[in-house]
Amino acid sequence: MKKRISILLTLAALAVVAGACSFSTANMSSLKTSKDKEGKQETSAFKAGETLYAGAVISNAGSKTTTKFALVAEDAPGLKKGDVVPGTEVKVDLPSSGTATLTLPIPAGHKGGKFTLTADMLNETGEKKDSKSVPITIEAAPAPPPSAAPDDKDEDKDDN
């Protein structure tokens, strides 16, 4: 009988210790980029004027998480390697497991370049728990056609 009580007390103590510790298996199981909102046209190559869609799948989260997206320059005109492209930092909150989605329109006049889309998963206290990234290539907008210079001479004009 003493042995059973000892085992029960040990199990109860373990249960209390396990409950007090925060064991989280929450993770970002995938990060995918696509040209469509549904994610069916998966790609990492985009053109100026298109929209970049991304989905970060958060798994095993029993509580709130925040996914922080950012587009980071690797080799892009006018930006240093490691610079976050202005206007691309987006935070998406989820109450538990699910997909954090990003919709990022690429301006029609974008100069193009090579980038990395990063997604960081943060727990309720803001602590980074997981991260994934995807290399992104953006094709520059075509150069505008040269404008026709107006003729100084109008030879077809009749002087009357």
DSSP file (Angstrom, degrees, kcal/mol; ACC not computed):
  #  RESIDUE AA STRUCTURE BP1 BP2  ACC     N-H-->O    O-->H-N    N-H-->O    O-->H-N    TCO  KAPPA ALPHA  PHI   PSI    X-CA   Y-CA   Z-CA
    1    1 A M     >        0   0    0      0, 0.0     4,-2.1     0, 0.0     5,-0.2   0.000 360.0 360.0 360.0 -41.5    0.0    0.0    0.0
    2    2 A K  H  >  +     0   0    0      1,-0.2     4,-2.2     2,-0.2     5,-0.2   0.860 360.0  55.6 -61.9 -34.4    2.8    2.4    0.8
    3    3 A K  H  > S+     0   0    0      2,-0.2     4,-2.2     1,-0.2    -1,-0.2   0.902 106.9  49.0 -65.4 -41.2    4.3    1.7   -2.6
    4    4 A R  H  > S+     0   0    0      2,-0.2     4,-2.7     1,-0.2    -2,-0.2   0.909 111.4  48.9 -64.9 -43.5    1.1    2.7   -4.3
    5    5 A I  H  X S+     0   0    0     -4,-2.1     4,-2.6     1,-0.2     5,-0.2   0.909 110.9  50.9 -63.3 -41.5    0.8    5.9   -2.4
    6    6 A S  H  X S+     0   0    0     -4,-2.2     4,-2.0     2,-0.2    -2,-0.2   0.906 111.9  46.9 -62.8 -42.4    4.4    6.7   -3.2
    7    7 A I  H  X S+     0   0    0     -4,-2.2     4,-2.6     2,-0.2    -2,-0.2   0.915 112.5  49.9 -65.7 -43.6    3.8    6.1   -6.9
    8    8 A L  H  X S+     0   0    0     -4,-2.7     4,-2.5     1,-0.2    -2,-0.2   0.906 111.1  48.8 -62.9 -42.2    0.6    8.2   -6.9
    9    9 A L  H  X S+     0   0    0     -4,-2.6     4,-2.3     2,-0.2    -1,-0.2   0.893 111.5  49.8 -65.1 -38.9    2.4   11.1   -5.2
   10   10 A T  H  X S+     0   0    0     -4,-2.0     4,-2.3     2,-0.2    -2,-0.2   0.927 112.2  47.2 -64.3 -45.3    5.3   10.9   -7.7
   11   11 A L  H  X S+     0   0    0     -4,-2.6     4,-2.2     2,-0.2    -2,-0.2   0.898 111.9  50.8 -63.2 -40.8    2.8   10.9  -10.6
   12   12 A A  H  X S+     0   0    0     -4,-2.5     4,-2.1     2,-0.2    -1,-0.2   0.908 110.3  49.6 -63.9 -41.8    0.9   13.8   -9.1
   13   13 A A  H  X S+     0   0    0     -4,-2.3     4,-2.4     1,-0.2    -2,-0.2   0.904 110.8  49.8 -64.1 -41.1    4.2   15.8   -8.6
   14   14 A L  H  X S+     0   0    0     -4,-2.3     4,-2.8     1,-0.2    -1,-0.2   0.888 109.4  52.0 -63.5 -39.1    5.2   15.1  -12.3
   15   15 A A  H  X S+     0   0    0     -4,-2.2     4,-2.2     2,-0.2    -2,-0.2   0.901 110.3  48.2 -64.6 -40.8    1.7   16.3  -13.4
   16   16 A V  H  X S+     0   0    0     -4,-2.1     4,-1.7     2,-0.2    -2,-0.2   0.924 113.5  47.0 -65.4 -44.4    2.1   19.5  -11.5
   17   17 A V  H  X S+     0   0    0     -4,-2.4     4,-1.5     1,-0.2    -2,-0.2   0.922 112.7  49.2 -64.0 -44.7    5.6   20.1  -12.9
   18   18 A A  H  < S+     0   0    0     -4,-2.8     5,-0.3     1,-0.2    -1,-0.2   0.884 111.4  50.1 -63.6 -38.4    4.5   19.3  -16.4
   19   19 A G  H  < S+     0   0    0     -4,-2.2    -1,-0.2     1,-0.2    -2,-0.2   0.822 108.7  52.2 -68.7 -31.2    1.6   21.7  -16.1
   20   20 A A  H  < S+     0   0    0     -4,-1.7     2,-0.2    -5,-0.2    -1,-0.2   0.793  98.9  76.2 -76.6 -28.2    3.7   24.5  -14.8
   21   21 A C  S  < S-     0   0    0     -4,-1.5     2,-1.1    -5,-0.1     0, 0.0  -0.588  81.4-131.4 -84.0 146.4    6.2   24.2  -17.7
   22   22 A S        +     0   0    0     -2,-0.2     2,-0.8     2,-0.0    -3,-0.1  -0.774  28.7 178.9-100.3  91.8    5.1   25.6  -21.0
   23   23 A F        +     0   0    0     -2,-1.1     2,-0.5    -5,-0.3    -2,-0.0  -0.839   7.6 179.6 -93.4 113.5    5.9   22.9  -23.5
   24   24 A S        -     0   0    0     -2,-0.8    37,-0.1     1,-0.1    -2,-0.0  -0.957  26.4-178.0-119.8 131.6    4.9   24.1  -26.9
   25   25 A T        +     0   0    0     -2,-0.5    36,-0.1    35,-0.5    -1,-0.1   0.202  40.2 139.0-105.2  13.2    5.2   22.2  -30.1
   26   26 A A        +     0   0    0     34,-0.2     2,-0.3    32,-0.1    34,-0.2  -0.318  25.8 157.3 -58.6 138.2    3.8   25.1  -32.1
   27   27 A N  E     -A   59   0A   0     32,-2.2    32,-3.0   103,-0.0     2,-0.8  -0.972  50.8-105.5-155.5 166.5    5.7   25.6  -35.4
   28   28 A M  E     -A   58   0A   0     -2,-0.3    30,-0.2    30,-0.2   103,-0.1  -0.888  33.1-174.5 -97.8 106.2    5.6   27.0  -38.9
   29   29 A S  E     -     0   0A   0     28,-1.9     2,-0.3    -2,-0.8    -1,-0.2   0.743  61.9  -2.8 -79.8 -22.2    5.2   23.9  -41.0
   30   30 A S  E     -A   57   0A   0     27,-1.0    27,-2.2    -3,-0.1     2,-0.4  -0.987  46.6-158.0-163.0 158.6    5.4   25.6  -44.3
   31   31 A L  E     +A   56   0A   0     -2,-0.3     2,-0.4    25,-0.2    25,-0.2  -0.958  24.2 175.3-138.4 118.8    5.8   28.9  -46.2
   32   32 A K  E     -A   55   0A   0     23,-2.1    23,-2.4    -2,-0.4     2,-0.4  -0.955  15.9-155.0-128.3 145.6    4.6   29.1  -49.8
   33   33 A T  E     +A   54   0A   0     -2,-0.4    10,-2.0    21,-0.2     2,-0.3  -0.908  21.0 165.3-117.3 148.2    4.4   31.9  -52.3
   34   34 A S  E     -AB  53  42A   0     19,-2.7    19,-2.5    -2,-0.4     8,-0.2  -0.936  46.0-120.6-152.2 172.0    2.0   32.1  -55.2
   35   35 A K  S    S+     0   0    0      6,-1.6     2,-0.3    -2,-0.3    16,-0.2   0.456  95.6  58.4 -95.6  -4.2    0.5   34.3  -57.9
   36   36 A D  S >  S-     0   0    0      5,-0.1     3,-1.5    17,-0.1     5,-0.1  -0.941  83.4-122.6-129.7 152.0   -3.1   33.5  -56.8
   37   37 A K  T 3  S+     0   0    0     -2,-0.3    -1,-0.1     1,-0.3    17,-0.0   0.810 111.7  55.3 -60.0 -33.3   -4.9   34.0  -53.5
   38   38 A E  T 3  S-     0   0    0      1,-0.0    -1,-0.3    -3,-0.0    -3,-0.0   0.614 108.7-123.0 -78.3 -12.2   -5.7   30.3  -53.3
   39   39 A G  S <  S+     0   0    0     -3,-1.5     3,-0.3     2,-0.1    -2,-0.1   0.676  74.2 125.4  81.1  17.8   -2.1   29.3  -53.6
   40   40 A K        +     0   0    0      1,-0.2     2,-0.8     2,-0.0    -3,-0.1   0.760  66.6  56.9 -81.5 -25.3   -2.6   27.0  -56.7
   41   41 A Q  S    S-     0   0    0     -5,-0.1    -6,-1.6     2,-0.0    -1,-0.2  -0.548  81.1-170.9-104.0  65.8    0.0   28.8  -58.8
   42   42 A E  B     +B   34   0A   0     -2,-0.8    -8,-0.3    -3,-0.3     2,-0.3  -0.352  21.8 138.6 -64.0 131.7    3.0   28.4  -56.5
   43   43 A T        -     0   0    0    -10,-2.0   -10,-0.1    -2,-0.1    -2,-0.0  -0.977  49.5-151.1-162.1 164.9    6.1   30.4  -57.6
   44   44 A S  S    S+     0   0    0     -2,-0.3    93,-2.7   -12,-0.1     2,-0.5   0.214  77.6  86.8-125.4   9.9    8.9   32.5  -56.4
   45   45 A A  E     +d  137   0B   0     91,-0.2     2,-0.3    93,-0.1    93,-0.2  -0.954  53.9 169.7-115.5 127.1    9.2   34.6  -59.6
   46   46 A F  E     -d  138   0B   0     91,-3.1    93,-3.2    -2,-0.5     2,-0.3  -0.869  23.7-135.7-132.2 162.7    7.1   37.7  -60.0
   47   47 A K  E >   -d  139   0B   0     -2,-0.3     3,-2.3    91,-0.2    59,-0.2  -0.869  40.0 -87.9-116.4 153.2    6.8   40.6  -62.4
   48   48 A A  T 3  S+     0   0    0     91,-1.8    60,-0.2    -2,-0.3     3,-0.1  -0.347 117.3  31.8 -54.4 136.2    6.3   44.3  -61.6
   49   49 A G  T 3  S+     0   0    0     57,-1.1    -1,-0.3    58,-0.5    59,-0.2   0.204  97.9 107.0  96.1 -15.0    2.6   44.9  -61.4
   50   50 A E    <   -     0   0    0     -3,-2.3    56,-3.1    57,-0.2     2,-0.5  -0.348  69.6-116.0 -87.3 174.2    1.7   41.4  -60.1
   51   51 A T  E     - C   0 105A   0     54,-0.2     2,-0.6   -16,-0.2    -4,-0.0  -0.954  16.7-144.6-114.4 131.4    0.6   40.5  -56.6
   52   52 A L  E     - C   0 104A   0     52,-2.8    52,-3.0    -2,-0.5     2,-0.4  -0.834  17.2-168.0 -92.7 124.1    2.7   38.2  -54.4
   53   53 A Y  E     -AC  34 103A   0    -19,-2.5   -19,-2.7    -2,-0.6     2,-0.3  -0.917   6.2-177.0-111.0 141.3    0.6   36.0  -52.2
   54   54 A A  E     -AC  33 102A   0     48,-2.2    48,-2.5    -2,-0.4     2,-0.4  -0.989  12.1-165.0-137.9 147.9    2.1   34.0  -49.3
   55   55 A G  E     -AC  32 101A   0    -23,-2.4   -23,-2.1    -2,-0.3     2,-0.6  -0.977   1.8-166.5-134.6 122.1    0.7   31.5  -46.8
   56   56 A A  E     -AC  31 100A   0     44,-2.8    44,-2.7    -2,-0.4     2,-0.6  -0.935  17.6-145.2-107.1 116.0    2.6   30.5  -43.6
   57   57 A V  E     -AC  30  99A   0    -27,-2.2   -28,-1.9    -2,-0.6   -27,-1.0  -0.723  10.5-160.1 -87.2 118.6    1.0   27.4  -42.1
   58   58 A I  E     -AC  28  98A   0     40,-3.5    40,-2.0    -2,-0.6     2,-0.3  -0.882  14.1-169.5-101.0 122.9    1.1   27.5  -38.3
   59   59 A S  E     +A   27   0A   0    -32,-3.0   -32,-2.2    -2,-0.6     3,-0.1  -0.821  55.8  10.4-116.7 151.7    0.7   24.0  -36.7
   60   60 A N  S    S+     0   0    0     -2,-0.3     2,-0.7   -34,-0.2   -35,-0.5   0.746  77.1 151.3  59.6  29.7    0.2   22.8  -33.1
   61   61 A A        +     0   0    0     -3,-0.2    36,-1.4     1,-0.1    -1,-0.2  -0.828  23.9 179.8 -95.7 117.5   -0.5   26.2  -31.7
   62   62 A G        +     0   0    0     -2,-0.7     2,-0.2    34,-0.2    -1,-0.1   0.533  69.7  28.6 -90.3  -8.0   -2.8   26.1  -28.7
   63   63 A S  S    S-     0   0    0      1,-0.1    31,-0.1    31,-0.0     0, 0.0  -0.811 104.9 -48.8-142.1-178.0   -2.8   29.8  -28.2
   64   64 A K        -     0   0    0     -2,-0.2    60,-0.3    29,-0.0     2,-0.3  -0.204  51.0-178.0 -58.8 139.0   -2.3   33.1  -30.1
   65   65 A T  E     -E   94   0B   0     29,-2.3    29,-2.8    31,-0.2     2,-0.4  -0.942  15.9-147.4-131.3 158.4    0.6   33.5  -32.5
   66   66 A T  E     -EF  93 122B   0     56,-2.2    56,-3.3    -2,-0.3     2,-0.5  -0.996   6.4-155.4-124.6 131.3    1.7   36.4  -34.7
   67   67 A T  E     -EF  92 121B   0     25,-3.0    25,-2.7    -2,-0.4     2,-0.6  -0.936   8.2-158.4-106.6 126.0    3.4   35.8  -38.0
   68   68 A K  E     -EF  91 120B   0     52,-2.8    52,-2.2    -2,-0.5     2,-0.3  -0.910   9.2-166.7-109.1 112.2    5.6   38.7  -39.1
   69   69 A F  E     +EF  90 119B   0     21,-3.3    21,-1.8    -2,-0.6     2,-0.3  -0.693  11.8 167.7 -95.1 149.1    6.3   38.9  -42.8
   70   70 A A  E     - F   0 118B   0     48,-1.7    48,-2.9    -2,-0.3     2,-0.6  -0.945  31.1-136.3-158.4 142.7    9.0   41.1  -44.5
   71   71 A L  E     - F   0 117B   0     14,-0.3    14,-3.1    -2,-0.3     2,-0.4  -0.908  28.2-163.6-100.1 120.4   10.6   41.3  -47.9
   72   72 A V  E     -GF  84 116B   0     44,-3.0    44,-2.3    -2,-0.6    12,-0.2  -0.892  17.6-119.7-112.9 132.2   14.3   41.7  -47.5
   73   73 A A  E     + F   0 115B   0     10,-3.2     9,-3.1    -2,-0.4    42,-0.2  -0.440  34.8 164.5 -70.3 136.7   16.7   42.9  -50.3
   74   74 A E  E    S-     0   0B   0     40,-2.6     2,-0.2     7,-0.2    41,-0.2   0.674  83.2  -7.1-111.2 -51.7   19.4   40.6  -51.5
   75   75 A D  E    S+ F   0 114B   0     39,-2.1    39,-2.1     5,-0.1     5,-0.1  -0.706  89.7 140.1-149.1  89.4   20.4   42.2  -54.8
   76   76 A A    >   -     0   0    0      3,-0.5     3,-1.9    37,-0.2    37,-0.2  -0.997  55.3-101.1-139.5 136.7   18.1   45.1  -55.7
   77   77 A P  T 3  S+     0   0    0      0, 0.0    34,-0.1     0, 0.0     3,-0.1  -0.315 106.4  10.9 -58.1 132.4   18.7   48.5  -57.2
   78   78 A G  T 3  S+     0   0    0      1,-0.2     2,-0.4    33,-0.0     0, 0.0   0.433 112.3  92.0  82.0  -0.3   18.7   51.3  -54.6
   79   79 A L    <   -     0   0    0     -3,-1.9    -3,-0.5     4,-0.0     2,-0.2  -0.958  69.4-129.3-127.5 146.0   18.7   48.9  -51.6
   80   80 A K    >   -     0   0    0     -2,-0.4     3,-2.4     1,-0.1    -7,-0.2  -0.629  44.2 -88.4 -86.2 150.3   21.5   47.4  -49.5
   81   81 A K  T 3  S+     0   0    0      1,-0.3    -7,-0.2    -2,-0.2    -1,-0.1  -0.378 118.1  25.1 -56.3 129.3   21.6   43.7  -48.9
   82   82 A G  T 3  S+     0   0    0     -9,-3.1    -1,-0.3     1,-0.3     2,-0.2   0.242  87.9 134.9  97.1 -12.5   19.6   43.0  -45.8
   83   83 A D    <   -     0   0    0     -3,-2.4   -10,-3.2   -10,-0.1     2,-0.5  -0.472  57.1-125.8 -68.4 138.2   17.4   46.1  -46.1
   84   84 A V  B     -G   72   0B   0    -12,-0.2   -12,-0.2    -2,-0.2     5,-0.1  -0.745  28.9-115.1 -82.0 128.9   13.7   45.5  -45.5
   85   85 A V    >   -     0   0    0    -14,-3.1     3,-1.8    -2,-0.5   -14,-0.3  -0.490  39.9-105.5 -65.5 124.6   11.7   46.8  -48.4
   86   86 A P  T 3  S+     0   0    0      0, 0.0    -1,-0.1     0, 0.0    -3,-0.0  -0.224 101.9  19.0 -55.4 136.6    9.6   49.7  -47.1
   87   87 A G  T 3  S+     0   0    0     -3,-0.1    -2,-0.1     2,-0.1   -17,-0.0   0.477  99.2  96.0  85.2   3.6    5.9   48.9  -46.7
   88   88 A T    <   +     0   0    0     -3,-1.8     2,-0.7   -17,-0.2    -3,-0.1   0.475  48.9 104.7-106.0  -1.9    6.4   45.1  -46.7
   89   89 A E        +     0   0    0     -4,-0.2     2,-0.4   -19,-0.2   -19,-0.2  -0.711  47.8 169.0 -81.6 116.3    6.5   44.4  -43.0
   90   90 A V  E     -E   69   0B   0    -21,-1.8   -21,-3.3    -2,-0.7     2,-0.4  -0.993  23.1-154.3-132.7 134.2    3.1   42.9  -42.2
   91   91 A K  E     -E   68   0B   0     -2,-0.4     2,-0.5   -23,-0.2   -23,-0.2  -0.921   8.6-169.4-109.7 134.0    2.0   41.2  -38.9
   92   92 A V  E     -E   67   0B   0    -25,-2.7   -25,-3.0    -2,-0.4     2,-0.4  -0.985   8.7-152.6-124.7 121.7   -0.8   38.6  -39.0
   93   93 A D  E     -E   66   0B   0     -2,-0.5   -27,-0.2   -27,-0.2   -29,-0.0  -0.743   9.7-171.4 -93.8 139.0   -2.4   37.4  -35.7
   94   94 A L  E     -E   65   0B   0    -29,-2.8   -29,-2.3    -2,-0.4     4,-0.1  -0.984  24.4-141.9-125.3 140.7   -3.9   33.9  -35.4
   95   95 A P  S    S-     0   0    0      0, 0.0     2,-0.2     0, 0.0    -1,-0.1   0.764  82.2 -34.3 -72.3 -23.5   -5.9   32.7  -32.4
   96   96 A S  S    S-     0   0    0      1,-0.2   -34,-0.2   -32,-0.1   -31,-0.2  -0.755 109.9  -8.4-164.6-149.5   -4.4   29.2  -32.7
   97   97 A S  S    S+     0   0    0    -36,-1.4     2,-0.3    -2,-0.2    -1,-0.2  -0.224  83.8  97.3 -59.9 151.5   -3.2   27.0  -35.6
   98   98 A G  E    S-C   58   0A   0    -40,-2.0   -40,-3.5    -4,-0.1     2,-0.5  -0.979  73.1 -57.0 160.2-164.8   -4.1   28.1  -39.1
   99   99 A T  E     -C   57   0A   0     -2,-0.3     2,-0.6   -42,-0.2   -42,-0.2  -0.948  34.4-152.1-115.7 121.1   -2.6   29.9  -42.1
  100  100 A A  E     -C   56   0A   0    -44,-2.7   -44,-2.8    -2,-0.5     2,-0.3  -0.802  24.3-157.2 -86.6 124.2   -1.3   33.4  -41.9
  101  101 A T  E     -C   55   0A   0     -2,-0.6     2,-0.4   -46,-0.2   -46,-0.2  -0.810  13.1-163.5-113.4 149.1   -1.7   35.0  -45.3
  102  102 A L  E     -C   54   0A   0    -48,-2.5   -48,-2.2    -2,-0.3     2,-0.5  -0.987   4.3-168.2-127.2 134.7    0.0   37.9  -46.9
  103  103 A T  E     +C   53   0A   0     -2,-0.4   -50,-0.2   -50,-0.2    -2,-0.0  -0.982  14.1 176.0-121.8 116.0   -1.1   39.9  -50.0
  104  104 A L  E     -C   52   0A   0    -52,-3.0   -52,-2.8    -2,-0.5     2,-0.2  -0.875  17.9-152.3-128.4  98.4    1.6   42.1  -51.4
  105  105 A P  E     -C   51   0A   0      0, 0.0   -54,-0.2     0, 0.0   -55,-0.1  -0.500  14.5-140.1 -67.4 133.7    1.0   44.1  -54.6
  106  106 A I        -     0   0    0    -56,-3.1   -57,-1.1    -2,-0.2     4,-0.1  -0.860  27.7-111.8 -95.3 121.6    4.2   44.8  -56.5
  107  107 A P    >   -     0   0    0      0, 0.0     3,-1.9     0, 0.0   -58,-0.5  -0.173  18.8-123.4 -55.6 144.5    4.1   48.3  -57.9
  108  108 A A  T 3  S+     0   0    0      1,-0.3   -60,-0.1   -60,-0.2   -58,-0.0   0.791 111.3  49.1 -59.7 -30.4    3.9   48.5  -61.7
  109  109 A G  T 3  S+     0   0    0     32,-0.1    -1,-0.3    31,-0.1    31,-0.0   0.202  80.1 147.5 -95.2  16.5    7.1   50.6  -61.9
  110  110 A H    <   -     0   0    0     -3,-1.9    31,-2.4     1,-0.1   -62,-0.2  -0.216  47.9-140.4 -57.9 139.9    9.2   48.3  -59.6
  111  111 A K        -     0   0    0     29,-0.2    29,-0.3     1,-0.2    -1,-0.1   0.535  39.2-140.0 -79.9  -8.0   12.9   48.1  -60.5
  112  112 A G        +     0   0    0     27,-0.3     2,-0.3   -36,-0.1    27,-0.2  -0.137  37.5 142.8  79.1-177.2   13.1   44.4  -59.8
  113  113 A G  E     - H   0 138B   0     25,-2.5    25,-2.8   -37,-0.2     2,-0.4  -0.842  51.8 -55.8 137.0-171.9   15.8   42.4  -58.1
  114  114 A K  E     +FH  75 137B   0    -39,-2.1   -40,-2.6    -2,-0.3   -39,-2.1  -0.908  55.7 164.2-110.7 135.4   16.4   39.4  -55.8
  115  115 A F  E     -FH  73 136B   0     21,-3.4    21,-3.0    -2,-0.4     2,-0.4  -0.816  31.8-129.0-138.9 172.8   14.8   39.3  -52.4
  116  116 A T  E     -FH  72 135B   0    -44,-2.3   -44,-3.0    19,-0.3     2,-0.7  -0.994  14.3-147.8-129.3 126.3   13.9   37.0  -49.5
  117  117 A L  E     -FH  71 134B   0     17,-3.0    17,-2.1    -2,-0.4     2,-0.3  -0.848  23.1-166.5 -89.7 120.1   10.5   36.8  -48.1
  118  118 A T  E     -FH  70 133B   0    -48,-2.9   -48,-1.7    -2,-0.7     2,-0.4  -0.829  12.8-169.3-108.1 147.6   10.8   36.0  -44.4
  119  119 A A  E     -FH  69 132B   0     13,-2.6    13,-2.2    -2,-0.3     2,-0.5  -0.969   5.1-168.8-134.9 119.3    8.1   34.8  -42.0
  120  120 A D  E     -FH  68 131B   0    -52,-2.2   -52,-2.8    -2,-0.4     2,-0.6  -0.924  12.6-145.6-109.6 130.4    8.8   34.7  -38.3
  121  121 A M  E     -FH  67 130B   0      9,-3.1     8,-3.3    -2,-0.5     9,-1.3  -0.855  19.1-170.0 -96.5 123.9    6.3   33.0  -35.9
  122  122 A L  E     -FH  66 128B   0    -56,-3.3   -56,-2.2    -2,-0.6     6,-0.2  -0.882  14.1-133.3-113.5 143.7    6.1   34.7  -32.5
  123  123 A N    >   -     0   0    0      4,-2.4     3,-2.1    -2,-0.4   -58,-0.1  -0.170  45.4 -78.7 -82.5-174.7    4.3   33.4  -29.4
  124  124 A E  T 3  S+     0   0    0    -60,-0.3   -59,-0.1     1,-0.3    -1,-0.1   0.789 132.2  50.4 -56.9 -30.6    1.9   35.4  -27.2
  125  125 A T  T 3  S-     0   0    0      2,-0.1    -1,-0.3     1,-0.0   -60,-0.0   0.422 121.1-105.1 -90.8   2.6    4.8   37.1  -25.5
  126  126 A G  S <  S+     0   0    0     -3,-2.1     2,-0.4     1,-0.3    -2,-0.1   0.545  70.8 146.9  88.2   7.2    6.5   38.1  -28.8
  127  127 A E        -     0   0    0      1,-0.1    -4,-2.4     2,-0.0     2,-0.4  -0.643  53.9-117.3 -80.6 130.4    9.2   35.5  -28.5
  128  128 A K  E     + H   0 122B   0     -2,-0.4    -6,-0.3    -6,-0.2     3,-0.1  -0.530  40.2 167.7 -69.5 123.4   10.4   34.2  -31.9
  129  129 A K  E     +     0   0B   0     -8,-3.3     2,-0.3     1,-0.4    -7,-0.2   0.666  60.6   0.8-110.9 -25.1    9.6   30.5  -32.0
  130  130 A D  E     - H   0 121B   0     -9,-1.3    -9,-3.1  -103,-0.1    -1,-0.4  -0.982  57.1-168.1-159.8 162.0   10.1   29.6  -35.7
  131  131 A S  E     + H   0 120B   0     -2,-0.3     2,-0.3   -11,-0.2   -11,-0.2  -0.987   4.2 180.0-156.5 145.6   11.0   31.1  -39.0
  132  132 A K  E     - H   0 119B   0    -13,-2.2   -13,-2.6    -2,-0.3     2,-0.3  -0.961   8.0-165.1-141.4 159.7   11.0   30.3  -42.7
  133  133 A S  E     - H   0 118B   0     -2,-0.3   -15,-0.2   -15,-0.2  -102,-0.1  -0.985   8.2-158.3-146.1 156.8   12.0   32.1  -45.8
  134  134 A V  E     - H   0 117B   0    -17,-2.1   -17,-3.0    -2,-0.3     2,-0.3  -1.000  25.8-122.2-134.4 129.9   11.6   31.9  -49.6
  135  135 A P  E     - H   0 116B   0      0, 0.0     2,-0.4     0, 0.0   -19,-0.3  -0.564  32.8-162.1 -71.4 136.6   13.9   33.5  -52.2
  136  136 A I  E     - H   0 115B   0    -21,-3.0   -21,-3.4    -2,-0.3     2,-0.5  -0.968  11.8-163.7-124.7 134.8   11.9   35.8  -54.4
  137  137 A T  E     -dH  45 114B   0    -93,-2.7   -91,-3.1    -2,-0.4     2,-0.5  -0.978   5.8-166.0-116.3 129.7   12.8   37.2  -57.9
  138  138 A I  E     -dH  46 113B   0    -25,-2.8   -25,-2.5    -2,-0.5     2,-0.4  -0.968  15.4-138.9-117.3 123.6   11.0   40.2  -59.2
  139  139 A E  E     -d   47   0B   0    -93,-3.2   -91,-1.8    -2,-0.5   -27,-0.3  -0.645  29.9-112.5 -79.8 131.9   11.4   41.1  -62.9
  140  140 A A        -     0   0    0     -2,-0.4   -29,-0.2   -29,-0.3    -1,-0.1  -0.183  33.7 -97.0 -62.5 154.1   11.7   44.8  -63.5
  141  141 A A        -     0   0    0    -31,-2.4    -1,-0.1     1,-0.1   -32,-0.1  -0.430  50.0 -96.9 -65.4 145.1    9.0   46.8  -65.2
  142  142 A P        -     0   0    0      0, 0.0    -1,-0.1     0, 0.0    -3,-0.0  -0.339  44.8 -99.3 -64.0 148.3    9.7   47.3  -68.9
  143  143 A A        -     0   0    0      1,-0.1   -34,-0.0    -3,-0.1    -3,-0.0  -0.412  44.8-102.7 -65.9 141.6   11.3   50.6  -69.7
  144  144 A P        -     0   0    0      0, 0.0    -1,-0.1     0, 0.0     3,-0.1  -0.353  43.6 -98.9 -63.8 146.8    8.8   53.1  -71.0
  145  145 A P        -     0   0    0      0, 0.0     2,-0.1     0, 0.0     3,-0.0  -0.341  47.2 -94.3 -64.6 147.7    8.8   53.5  -74.8
  146  146 A P        -     0   0    0      0, 0.0     2,-0.2     0, 0.0     3,-0.0  -0.382  43.3-117.9 -63.0 138.7   10.8   56.6  -76.0
  147  147 A S        -     0   0    0     -3,-0.1     2,-0.4     1,-0.1     0, 0.0  -0.560  27.1-111.4 -79.3 142.2    8.5   59.5  -76.5
  148  148 A A        -     0   0    0     -2,-0.2    -1,-0.1     1,-0.1     3,-0.0  -0.577  29.3-129.0 -74.4 127.5    8.3   60.9  -80.0
  149  149 A A        -     0   0    0     -2,-0.4     2,-0.1     1,-0.1    -1,-0.1  -0.595  28.5-110.5 -75.7 134.6    9.8   64.3  -80.2
  150  150 A P        -     0   0    0      0, 0.0     2,-0.2     0, 0.0    -1,-0.1  -0.402  34.7-109.3 -66.3 141.5    7.5   66.8  -81.9
  151  151 A D        -     0   0    0      1,-0.2    -3,-0.0    -2,-0.1     0, 0.0  -0.500  16.5-154.8 -70.7 135.2    8.6   67.9  -85.3
  152  152 A D  S    S+     0   0    0     -2,-0.2     2,-0.4    -3,-0.1    -1,-0.2   0.786  83.8  58.2 -76.9 -27.9    9.8   71.5  -85.5
  153  153 A K        -     0   0    0     -3,-0.0     2,-0.6     3,-0.0     3,-0.1  -0.836  63.5-166.1-103.6 138.6    8.9   71.6  -89.1
  154  154 A D    >   +     0   0    0     -2,-0.4     3,-1.3     1,-0.1    -2,-0.0  -0.791  14.6 172.8-120.7  85.8    5.5   70.9  -90.4
  155  155 A E  T 3  S+     0   0    0     -2,-0.6    -1,-0.1     1,-0.3    -2,-0.0   0.728  72.8  59.0 -70.6 -22.7    6.2   70.4  -94.0
  156  156 A D  T 3  S+     0   0    0     -3,-0.1    -1,-0.3     2,-0.1     2,-0.3   0.530  81.5 107.5 -85.1  -4.0    2.7   69.2  -94.9
  157  157 A K    <   -     0   0    0     -3,-1.3     2,-0.5     1,-0.0    -3,-0.1  -0.540  65.3-138.2 -78.9 136.4    1.2   72.5  -93.7
  158  158 A D        -     0   0    0     -2,-0.3     2,-1.1     2,-0.0    -2,-0.1  -0.829   9.0-142.3 -95.3 126.3   -0.2   74.8  -96.3
  159  159 A D              0   0    0     -2,-0.5    -2,-0.0     1,-0.2    -1,-0.0  -0.747 360.0 360.0 -89.3  95.4    0.6   78.5  -95.6
  160  160 A N              0   0    0     -2,-1.1    -1,-0.2     0, 0.0    -2,-0.0   0.346 360.0 360.0-116.2 360.0   -2.5   80.4  -96.8
